[in-house]
Amino acid sequence: MSSRTRSAEAIHDALSGIYPPVRSFLDFSTPWQLLTATILSAQCTDERVNRVTPALFERWPGPREMAQAAQEDVEAAVRSTGFFRNKARNIIAASRLIVAEFGGETPRRMEDLLRLPGVARKTANIVLTQGFGLVEGIAVDTHVARLAQRLGLSDSDRPEVIERDLCAAFRREDWGGVNHLLIQHGRAVCTARKPRCSACAVAALCPKKGVTSAA
């Protein structure tokens, strides 16, 4: 067992004792709603997305309805999430592809999800894990990337490389919870600007303890 794997297991076990299991930070009822909410969450807080999606999903509850939506109407509905033109365009285009090629059902294979506009591996992993209970990898967002680097679990700043490093380090049976554990710890303790190292349960395992400028 490598030192990185030993560290990952210890980090997982320590954080699991602190943070409760979370189904999702985004509110959704169907995999398509989760897909849509995740697209909206780019460069936006989950809290903001959760304020926007109730009205969005009431008006367009599924991909068939969204596929018929006017671009300007969806833009107006998601404006407060930022980058609203691109997000609206991707949500409509993804919905149209889901209807045209997948019978209106959100695909449950990584390779199919990656064909959808606005979907990269982070979004696809979230949909698979949280929407379908299928774990093929670890979603890497800004919190996960930052903690992976600070905790010595990856030396890269490329999400796809960080994901490979994390999957190699953590036990496969733990992959499904790694994203939520690191996000919760990143929000509560290991924040971007001023990590609270003195309150960190895994400080002893952190090679960058006290280095606030770490990525």
Secondary structure, DSSP 8 states (H G I E B T S, - for coil): --HHHHHHHHHHHHHHTTS---S-SS--SSHHHHHHHHHHTTTS-HHHHHHHHHHHHHHS-SHHHHHT--HHHHHHHHGGGSSHHHHHHHHHHHHHHHHHHHTTS---SHHHHTTSTT--HHHHHHIIIIII---SS----HHHHHHHHHTTS-----HHHHHHHHHHHS-GGGHHHHHHHHHHHHHHTS-SS---GGG-TTGGG-TTTT-TT--
